[in-house]
Structure formats: C-alpha cells, structure tokens
C-alpha cells in the first residue's frame, strides 16, 4: 500500500529550491534537513530556474487582470438576483 503524497507549502518549495541552487549543501543534506526526497528537490530547483525569467518579465506576476477575474462573478451575481426575483414572484 502506498502512502499519501505530502502537500508542501510554496514557501518551503522556494526556500529549498534556493538552497539547492546555492549549492552550499548537497541534495542529500537538504533532503535530510527538510524531509523531502532528493528527486523532488531537483524538480523544484529546475522549476525555479525555468520560471525565474517570468519574475522579471514586467507582468508583476498578476497574470489575469482584475476585471477578467471579477466579470464572471458579477455575471453570476446578476443571474442569481434574477432567479431570486423570479422565485419571489412565484411564491
């Protein structure tokens, strides 16, 4: 029977990946310190290196604009208000 996968916080991933990039400690030492498999640490390190350029891309990490995120919510609110008004009339 296999054990459950651990869900590591993003802050831990970043800290461990940075330490792996620095190279002060070996993967084995980091693995023992943080109780994370060395393969996982290597994966996080690779993700950090590949994603580092996005930090400086000028998008400020926002991705979607606020309007793009809130528009569907306002549409849903409007739909629910209409349904609520319709139900009040029927009842």
C-alpha positions as CSV (number, residue, x, y, z in Angstrom):
1,X,0.0,0.0,0.0
2,X,1.4,3.4,-1.0
3,X,1.4,6.3,1.4
4,X,-0.3,9.6,0.8
5,X,1.5,12.3,-1.1
6,X,2.6,15.3,1.0
7,X,1.4,18.7,0.1
8,X,4.3,21.1,0.7
9,X,3.7,24.8,1.1
10,X,5.0,27.1,-1.7
11,X,7.3,28.9,0.7
12,X,9.0,25.7,1.7
13,X,9.5,24.8,-2.0
14,X,11.0,28.2,-2.8
15,X,13.3,28.1,0.2
16,X,14.6,24.5,-0.5
17,X,15.0,25.3,-4.2
18,X,17.0,28.4,-3.5
19,X,19.2,26.5,-1.1
20,X,19.7,23.8,-3.8
21,X,20.7,26.5,-6.3
22,X,23.2,28.0,-3.9
23,X,24.9,24.6,-3.7
24,X,26.1,25.1,-0.2
25,X,24.5,21.8,0.9
26,X,24.2,18.6,-1.1
27,X,20.8,17.2,-2.2
28,X,21.2,14.5,0.4
29,X,21.8,17.1,3.2
30,X,18.8,19.2,2.1
31,X,16.7,16.0,1.9
32,X,17.5,15.0,5.4
33,X,17.0,18.6,6.7
34,X,13.6,19.2,5.1
35,X,12.4,15.5,4.9
36,X,11.8,15.8,1.2
37,X,13.1,13.3,-1.4
38,X,16.1,14.5,-3.4
39,X,14.3,14.0,-6.7
40,X,11.6,16.4,-5.5
41,X,14.2,18.9,-4.6
42,X,15.8,18.6,-8.0
43,X,12.4,19.1,-9.6
44,X,11.7,22.3,-7.6
45,X,15.2,23.6,-8.4
46,X,14.5,23.1,-12.1
47,X,11.1,24.8,-11.9
48,X,12.7,27.8,-10.1
49,X,15.4,28.1,-12.7
50,X,13.0,27.8,-15.6
51,X,10.4,30.2,-14.1
52,X,12.9,32.9,-12.9
53,X,12.6,34.9,-16.2
54,X,8.9,35.4,-15.6
55,X,9.7,37.3,-12.4
56,X,11.4,40.0,-14.4
57,X,9.1,39.9,-17.4
58,X,7.2,43.1,-16.4
59,X,3.9,41.5,-15.8
60,X,4.3,41.9,-12.0
61,X,3.0,38.4,-11.5
62,X,-0.6,39.4,-11.9
63,X,-1.5,37.2,-14.9
64,X,-5.2,38.0,-15.4
65,X,-6.4,41.5,-14.8
66,X,-8.8,42.2,-12.0
67,X,-11.6,42.9,-14.5
68,X,-11.1,39.5,-16.1
69,X,-11.4,37.8,-12.7
70,X,-14.4,39.7,-11.4
71,X,-16.5,39.8,-14.6
72,X,-17.7,36.2,-14.3
73,X,-18.5,36.8,-10.6
74,X,-20.7,39.8,-11.4
75,X,-22.4,37.8,-14.2
76,X,-23.2,35.1,-11.7
77,X,-24.5,37.6,-9.1
78,X,-26.8,39.1,-11.7
79,X,-28.1,35.7,-12.7
80,X,-28.8,34.7,-9.1
81,X,-30.6,38.0,-8.5
82,X,-32.8,37.4,-11.5
83,X,-33.6,33.9,-10.3
84,X,-34.3,35.2,-6.8
85,X,-36.7,37.8,-8.1
86,X,-38.5,35.2,-10.2
87,X,-38.9,32.9,-7.3
88,X,-40.3,35.7,-5.1
89,X,-42.9,36.4,-7.7
90,X,-43.9,32.7,-8.0
91,X,-44.1,32.2,-4.2
